[in-house]
């Protein structure tokens, strides 16, 4: 395996042999038994399955403390940027007109009520109960609106702070999770803090956290699923090392397909989270497909790393098939759970469709079963109607944007914009503006796009599992939309995979540091470049923050932020 024993009783791993998936592992890792001249079979397998950084990550009390404190600190910064002035603007903005009102009636009545024409003026004036008694036809599952309703339940639903509370909260949690998972994947607390820090200060994330839309919740459940699958990867590899080591130490050969690892609750929970992501928006299905493939590829890499001869077929029969048989039904359960209120409330839209359109059944079927089948028919009919709506959505919108330009933020979405004359609304200039523009920090997104391209190359050149996981997250959230050029779509959809863009940039920075910091003559240069770049990124976010958060600014101030004409 290319290992040598050092005088300090540690194992140094050859970068090309110590990790079967191409990660550099040049650090020293303590061997559990320092009196042994050679590491045990288990230790050798662990060094084949993990990088030395990963194994040594929580070796000291200080590293364990910073493993939690670092992500927590960037989450606190992100929380401050999100919760301060969260109630501004104090009116419904952009698609809040659909989701916030739907959340309110879900909270009041258990189903989404329809509204009269032009209800926003009454709502913004504080008259929330102008809704109609009949159900509203909605084209997204209800879970996201229930999550918005949580904030309205704990506070005054008249107050915009509370109908945006949940999006801000899940965004702060997502910052912590992003920092935590990259730390675990790379073995570097600083890399984790960098990823979380980018999340904390980027405009796409800040705007969505301060607006009552569904997409932040989609991002949240997708990220939770990813974190759980990373945990599952570590669990399965440790279990694989134990089983294989025990067999080899007993003088037994590995079976051709390798051992059975059993079921992991981490993977089960990830499947449930993926089902809940679909319960926010159907685009969660793309992540279900991508993450299932990702998990199986990780499984295949593990079997190959420990020397299983039939690792490819073994992965299919021992991992892929059992996982599919459990993960897909579990995801379906999560999705159906998101619709619980629809099933429980007969006033929900389309809930009693079957009464006017009864089905035919065998006479010997019991009534309680046919009743359930009839409700299921109504449910499926509603989904057919939703599918027709989504596939036929092609109405023109001034801020629609083709997916090919999303990563470059070529056409950001304006959520809110208002103009004031001097003396109006506190304006102290000749003209003022107040804007909420879902525009990412340009430097973050342009650099992260380059990082994505590099990581895509690295997946195939170095079989880098970290790069692979990040790339899968971006592909799942972005690439499918490239195939819908005629559908009305928007750049703000990028929030669903934005955490993976932040991970990409942070990980490339980590790789640059790992490569160049070991050379004393270049350490100071690479440190200066990364530190300087970080400061510039922070400065750009400070510059754009007012137009992300509806601050009242001079009109000229707003104009100088419109670097591209397509941003207006």
C-alpha positions in Angstrom: 0.0 0.0 0.0 3.0 2.3 -0.2 3.3 2.8 3.6 6.4 3.2 5.7 6.8 3.3 9.4 8.3 6.5 10.8 10.4 6.8 14.0 7.5 8.6 15.7 5.2 5.6 15.3 3.0 7.1 12.6 2.1 5.9 9.2 2.9 8.0 6.1 0.8 7.2 3.1 1.9 7.4 -0.4 -0.4 10.0 -2.1 -0.9 7.7 -5.1 -1.6 4.6 -3.1 -2.8 5.5 0.3 -6.3 6.5 -0.9 -7.9 4.7 -3.7 -9.9 7.6 -4.8 -7.2 10.1 -5.7 -7.1 12.3 -2.6 -3.6 13.4 -1.4 -2.9 11.8 2.0 0.6 13.0 2.9 -0.1 13.7 6.6 0.8 11.5 9.4 -1.9 9.4 11.1 -1.4 7.9 14.6 -1.6 4.2 14.7 -3.7 2.9 17.6 -0.9 0.5 18.7 2.3 2.5 18.7 4.4 -0.4 19.9 3.6 -2.3 16.7 6.3 -1.9 14.0 3.6 -2.2 11.3 0.0 -1.0 11.3 -2.7 -3.6 11.8 -4.9 -4.9 8.9 -7.7 -2.7 10.1 -5.4 0.4 10.2 -4.2 -0.3 6.7 -7.7 -0.7 5.4 -8.7 2.6 7.1 -5.8 4.3 5.4 -7.0 2.9 2.1 -10.6 4.1 2.7 -10.0 7.5 4.2 -7.5 10.3 3.8 -5.1 10.9 6.7 -6.7 14.3 7.3 -10.1 12.7 7.8 -8.7 10.2 10.2 -6.8 12.8 12.3 -9.6 15.4 12.2 -10.9 15.1 15.7 -7.7 13.8 17.3 -7.4 16.7 19.8 -9.9 18.5 22.1 -9.1 21.7 20.3 -9.9 20.3 16.9 -13.2 18.9 18.2 -14.1 22.2 19.8 -13.4 24.2 16.6 -15.2 21.6 14.6 -18.4 22.9 16.2 -17.4 26.4 17.0 -16.2 27.4 13.5 -19.4 26.4 11.7 -21.4 28.0 14.5 -19.6 31.3 14.2 -20.2 31.6 10.5 -23.9 30.6 11.1 -24.2 33.4 13.6 -22.8 35.9 11.1 -25.2 34.6 8.5 -28.1 34.9 11.0 -27.3 38.5 11.7 -27.3 39.3 8.0 -30.6 37.5 7.6 -32.7 38.4 10.6 -31.8 42.1 10.9 -34.6 44.1 9.3 -36.2 40.9 8.2 -39.6 42.6 8.1 -38.4 45.0 5.3 -40.1 45.4 2.9 -43.3 45.3 4.9 -45.4 44.1 2.0 -45.6 40.9 0.0 -42.8 40.7 -2.5 -42.6 38.6 -5.7 -44.1 35.1 -5.3 -44.8 35.6 -1.6 -48.2 36.6 -3.0 -48.8 32.8 -3.6 -46.9 31.0 -0.9 -47.4 33.3 2.1 -51.1 33.6 1.6 -51.3 29.8 1.0 -49.4 29.3 4.3 -51.8 31.5 6.2 -54.9 29.7 5.1 -53.2 26.3 5.7 -52.6 27.5 9.2 -56.1 28.8 9.7 -58.1 26.1 7.9 -55.9 23.2 7.1 -56.2 23.7 3.3 -55.2 26.5 0.9 -58.1 28.8 0.2 -58.7 30.7 -3.0 -58.5 34.5 -2.9 -60.5 37.3 -4.7 -58.9 39.3 -7.5 -56.1 41.7 -6.4 -56.0 40.8 -2.7 -52.5 42.1 -2.0 -53.6 45.7 -1.1 -55.9 44.3 1.6 -53.2 41.9 2.8 -50.6 44.7 3.0 -53.0 46.9 4.9 -53.4 44.1 7.5 -56.7 42.6 6.4 -55.6 38.9 6.1 -59.0 37.3 6.1 -60.3 38.3 2.7 -59.8 34.8 1.4 -62.7 32.8 -0.2 -64.3 29.7 1.3 -63.4 27.5 -1.7 -60.0 25.7 -2.1 -57.3 27.2 -4.3 -55.7 25.2 -7.1 -52.0 25.1 -6.3 -49.3 23.5 -8.3 -46.7 22.8 -5.6 -46.9 20.3 -2.7 -47.9 21.9 0.6 -44.9 21.1 2.8 -43.0 24.4 2.0 -46.1 26.4 2.8 -46.5 24.5 6.1 -42.9 25.5 6.9 -43.7 29.2 6.2 -46.8 28.8 8.4 -44.6 27.7 11.3 -43.2 31.2 11.6 -46.7 32.7 11.4 -47.8 30.3 14.1 -45.1 31.4 16.6 -45.6 35.1 15.9 -48.0 37.6 14.5 -49.0 36.6 10.9 -49.6 40.3 10.1 -45.9 40.9 10.7 -43.6 40.2 7.6 -40.9 39.2 10.0 -42.8 36.0 10.9 -43.9 35.0 7.4 -40.1 35.1 6.6 -38.9 33.7 9.8 -38.8 30.0 8.6 -36.8 30.8 5.5 -34.3 32.8 7.5 -34.0 30.0 10.1 -33.4 27.1 7.7 -30.8 29.3 5.9 -28.9 29.7 9.1 -29.1 26.0 9.8 -27.9 25.3 6.2 -24.9 27.5 6.7 -23.9 25.5 9.7 -24.5 22.2 7.9 -22.5 23.3 4.8 -19.5 24.3 7.0 -19.8 21.1 9.0 -20.0 18.7 6.1 -17.1 20.2 4.1 -15.0 20.0 7.3 -15.8 16.3 7.6 -15.2 15.6 3.9 -11.9 17.4 3.6 -10.6 17.0 7.2 -10.1 20.8 7.3 -12.0 23.0 9.7 -10.8 26.1 7.8 -12.2 24.7 4.5 -15.5 24.1 6.3 -15.6 27.6 7.7 -14.8 29.0 4.2 -17.7 27.2 2.6 -20.1 28.3 5.4 -18.7 31.8 5.2 -19.4 32.1 1.5 -23.0 30.8 2.2 -23.3 33.4 5.0 -22.5 36.5 2.8 -23.7 35.6 -0.7 -26.7 37.5 -2.1 -28.6 34.5 -3.5 -28.7 32.9 -0.1 -29.4 36.2 1.8 -32.3 37.2 -0.5 -34.0 33.8 -0.3 -33.5 33.7 3.4 -35.3 37.1 3.7 -38.2 36.1 1.4 -41.1 33.7 2.0 -40.6 31.5 -1.0 -40.4 27.7 -1.3 -36.9 27.3 -2.8 -35.0 27.8 0.5 -36.8 24.8 1.9 -36.0 22.7 -1.2 -32.3 23.6 -0.6 -32.6 22.8 3.1 -33.9 19.2 2.6 -31.5 18.5 -0.2 -28.6 19.6 1.9 -29.8 17.5 4.9 -29.9 14.5 2.6 -26.4 15.2 1.3 -25.1 15.5 4.9 -26.7 12.2 5.9 -25.3 10.5 2.8 -21.8 11.7 3.7 -22.3 10.3 7.2 -23.5 7.1 5.6 -20.3 6.9 3.5 -18.1 7.2 6.6 -20.2 4.7 8.5 -20.2 2.1 5.7 -16.5 2.4 5.1 -15.6 1.9 8.8 -17.9 -1.1 8.9 -16.4 -2.5 5.7 -12.9 -2.1 7.2 -13.9 -3.9 10.4 -15.5 -6.8 8.5 -12.7 -7.2 6.0 -10.0 -6.9 8.6 -11.7 -9.6 10.8 -11.9 -11.9 7.9 -8.3 -11.4 6.7 -6.9 -11.7 10.2 -8.7 -15.0 10.5 -6.9 -16.3 7.4 -10.1 -16.2 5.3 -10.2 -14.8 1.8 -12.7 -12.2 0.8 -15.7 -13.4 -1.2 -15.7 -12.4 -4.8 -18.4 -9.7 -4.3 -17.2 -8.7 -0.9 -19.2 -8.7 2.4 -22.7 -7.6 3.1 -22.7 -4.4 5.1 -26.3 -4.4 6.2 -28.7 -1.4 6.3 -27.7 2.0 7.5 -30.1 4.3 9.2 -28.1 7.3 7.8 -29.2 6.2 4.3 -32.7 5.6 5.4 -32.9 9.1 6.9 -31.3 10.6 3.7 -34.0 8.9 1.6 -36.7 10.4 3.8 -35.2 13.9 3.5 -35.1 13.5 -0.3 -38.8 12.6 -0.3 -39.5 15.7 1.8 -37.5 17.8 -0.7 -39.9 16.6 -3.4 -42.7 17.6 -1.0 -41.5 21.2 -1.4 -41.0 21.1 -5.2 -41.0 18.3 -7.7 -37.5 19.4 -8.8 -36.3 17.5 -5.7 -36.7 14.4 -7.9 -33.5 15.4 -9.8 -31.6 15.2 -6.5 -33.1 11.8 -5.7 -31.7 10.4 -8.9 -28.3 12.1 -8.6 -27.8 11.3 -4.9 -28.7 7.6 -5.4 -26.1 7.3 -8.2 -23.6 9.2 -6.0 -24.1 6.8 -3.1 -23.7 3.7 -5.3 -20.5 5.2 -6.8 -19.1 5.8 -3.3 -20.0 2.2 -2.4 -18.2 0.9 -5.5 -15.1 2.9 -4.6 -15.0 1.4 -1.1 -15.2 -2.2 -2.3 -12.5 -1.5 -4.9 -10.2 0.1 -2.3 -10.2 -2.9 0.0 -9.4 -5.3 -2.8 -12.7 -6.9 -3.6 -12.2 -8.6 -7.0 -15.8 -8.4 -8.1 -16.3 -5.0 -6.7 -18.4 -3.8 -9.7 -21.0 -6.6 -9.7 -20.7 -6.8 -5.9 -21.7 -3.2 -5.6 -24.7 -3.8 -7.8 -26.0 -6.8 -5.9 -24.8 -5.9 -2.4 -25.4 -2.2 -2.4 -27.4 -0.8 -5.4 -30.3 -3.2 -5.5 -30.9 -3.3 -1.7 -30.6 0.5 -1.5 -33.1 1.0 -4.3 -35.6 -1.3 -2.7 -35.5 0.6 0.5 -34.5 4.2 -0.5 -37.1 4.7 -3.2 -40.1 3.6 -1.2 -38.8 5.6 1.8 -38.6 8.7 -0.4 -42.1 8.0 -1.5 -43.2 7.8 2.1 -41.6 11.2 2.8 -43.3 12.7 -0.2 -46.7 11.4 0.8 -46.1 12.7 4.3 -45.7 16.1 2.8 -49.3 15.8 1.6 -50.8 14.8 4.9 -53.0 17.8 5.3 -54.4 17.3 1.8 -55.4 13.7 2.7 -56.8 14.7 6.1 -58.9 17.6 5.0 -61.8 16.9 2.5 -62.0 20.7 1.7 -58.6 20.5 0.0 -58.6 21.2 -3.8 -59.5 18.1 -5.7 -59.8 15.9 -2.6 -63.3 14.8 -3.5 -62.8 14.6 -7.3 -63.6 10.9 -7.1 -67.1 11.5 -5.9 -68.1 13.0 -9.3 -65.8 10.5 -11.2 -66.2 7.2 -9.4 -64.1 4.2 -10.4 -65.2 0.6 -11.0 -64.0 -2.1 -8.7 -64.6 -5.8 -8.2 -67.6 -6.4 -5.9 -65.7 -8.6 -3.6 -63.3 -5.8 -2.6 -64.1 -4.4 0.9 -65.5 -0.9 1.1 -62.8 0.5 3.4 -60.2 -0.5 0.6 -62.2 1.0 -2.3 -62.6 4.2 -0.3 -58.9 4.5 0.0 -58.4 3.7 -3.6 -60.9 6.4 -4.6 -58.9 9.0 -2.6 -55.8 7.8 -4.3 -57.4 8.3 -7.7 -58.2 11.9 -6.7 -54.6 12.3 -5.6 -53.3 11.0 -8.9 -55.7 13.1 -10.9 -54.5 16.2 -9.1 -50.9 15.3 -9.9 -51.8 14.8 -13.6 -53.2 18.3 -13.6 -50.1 19.7 -11.9 -47.9 18.0 -14.4 -49.9 19.5 -17.3 -49.5 22.9 -15.7 -45.7 22.6 -15.2 -45.0 21.2 -18.6 -47.0 23.8 -20.3 -45.8 26.8 -18.4 -44.5 29.2 -21.0 -46.0 32.6 -20.2 -43.6 35.5 -20.8 -42.0 37.2 -17.8 -39.6 40.1 -17.8 -37.2 38.3 -15.5 -37.3 34.8 -17.0 -33.8 33.5 -17.6 -32.5 30.5 -19.6 -30.6 28.0 -17.4 -27.3 28.3 -19.3 -26.8 31.8 -17.8 -27.6 30.9 -14.2 -24.1 30.2 -13.0 -22.9 33.5 -14.3 -25.8 35.4 -12.8 -26.6 36.9 -16.2 -30.2 37.7 -15.5 -30.9 37.9 -11.7 -34.5 38.1 -10.5 -35.9 41.4 -9.1 -38.0 40.5 -6.1 -38.8 44.1 -5.2 -38.1 47.6 -6.5 -39.4 51.0 -5.6 -38.4 54.5 -6.4 -38.8 57.6 -4.2 -38.6 61.3 -4.8 -36.7 63.6 -2.5 -38.3 63.8 0.9 -40.5 60.9 0.1 -40.2 57.8 2.5 -37.1 59.3 4.1 -35.3 59.9 0.8 -32.6 62.6 1.4 -31.3 62.6 -2.2 -32.9 63.9 -5.4 -34.1 60.4 -6.1 -33.9 57.1 -4.1 -34.5 53.5 -4.7 -35.2 50.4 -2.6 -34.5 47.0 -4.1 -34.4 43.3 -3.4 -32.5 41.7 -6.2 -31.7 38.0 -6.1 -28.2 38.5 -7.4 -25.3 36.5 -6.1 -22.0 38.1 -5.1 -20.6 38.2 -8.7 -17.1 37.2 -7.5 -18.4 34.2 -5.6 -20.4 32.9 -8.5 -17.9 33.5 -11.3 -15.1 31.9 -9.3 -17.4 29.1 -8.2 -18.3 28.4 -11.8 -14.6 28.0 -12.6 -14.2 25.8 -9.6 -17.1 23.6 -10.8 -15.4 23.1 -14.1 -12.2 22.2 -12.4 -13.9 19.8 -10.1 -15.7 18.2 -13.0 -12.3 17.6 -14.5 -10.9 16.3 -11.2 -13.7 13.7 -10.9 -12.5 12.0 -14.0 -8.7 12.7 -13.7 -8.3 11.9 -10.0 -11.5 10.0 -9.0 -11.9 12.6 -6.3 -15.0 11.6 -4.3 -15.3 15.1 -2.7 -15.3 16.7 -6.1 -17.8 14.1 -7.2 -20.3 14.8 -4.5 -20.1 18.5 -5.0 -20.5 18.2 -8.8 -23.5 15.8 -8.4 -25.2 18.5 -6.3 -24.7 21.1 -8.9 -25.7 18.9 -11.8 -28.9 17.8 -10.1 -30.0 21.4 -9.4 -28.9 22.9 -12.7 -28.4 20.6 -15.7 -32.1 19.3 -15.9 -33.3 22.9 -16.5 -31.1 23.1 -19.6 -33.6 20.8 -21.3 -36.5 23.1 -20.8 -35.6 26.1 -23.0 -39.3 27.0 -23.6 -40.4 26.8 -20.0 -40.7 30.0 -17.9 -37.8 29.6 -15.5 -35.7 32.0 -13.3 -32.2 32.4 -12.1 -33.3 32.4 -8.5 -33.8 28.6 -8.8 -30.1 28.3 -8.2 -30.6 28.5 -4.4 -31.5 24.8 -4.6 -27.9 24.0 -5.4 -26.1 27.1 -4.1 -24.5 25.3 -1.1 -22.7 23.1 -3.6 -21.3 26.2 -5.4 -20.0 27.5 -2.1 -18.5 24.1 -1.4 -16.9 24.0 -4.8 -15.1 27.3 -4.3 -14.0 26.5 -0.8 -12.8 23.0 -1.8 -10.7 24.4 -4.7 -9.2 26.9 -2.3 -8.4 24.0 0.1 -6.7 22.0 -2.8 -4.6 25.0 -3.7 -3.5 25.4 -0.1 -2.7 21.7 0.2 -0.6 21.7 -3.0 1.4 24.9 -2.5 1.6 25.5 1.2 4.0 22.5 1.6 6.5 24.4 -0.4 8.0 26.9 2.0 8.9 29.5 -0.7 5.3 29.5 -1.9 3.4 29.2 1.4 3.4 33.0 2.0 2.3 33.7 -1.5 -0.6 31.3 -1.6 -1.7 32.4 1.9 -1.6 36.0 0.8 -3.6 35.3 -2.4 -6.3 33.3 -0.5 -6.6 35.9 2.2 -6.7 38.8 -0.2 -9.3 37.1 -2.3 -11.4 36.5 0.8 -11.2 40.1 1.8 -12.3 41.2 -1.7 -15.2 38.8 -1.7 -16.3 40.2 1.7 -16.0 43.7 0.3 -18.1 42.9 -2.7 -20.9 41.5 -0.4 -20.8 44.6 1.7 -21.1 46.7 -1.4 -24.2 44.7 -2.7 -25.9 44.1 0.7 -28.1 47.2 0.5 -29.7 46.1 -2.8 -30.3 42.6 -1.4 -32.2 43.9 1.6 -34.4 46.8 0.4 -32.3 49.5 2.0 -33.3 53.0 1.0 -30.3 54.3 -1.1 -29.7 57.1 -3.6 -30.8 56.2 -7.0 -27.3 56.7 -8.3 -26.0 54.2 -5.7 -28.4 51.6 -7.1 -27.3 52.4 -10.7 -23.6 51.7 -10.0 -24.5 48.2 -8.8 -26.0 47.4 -12.2 -22.8 46.2 -13.7 -24.6 44.5 -16.6 -27.6 45.8 -18.5 -29.2 42.4 -18.0 -29.3 43.0 -14.3 -31.8 45.8 -14.6 
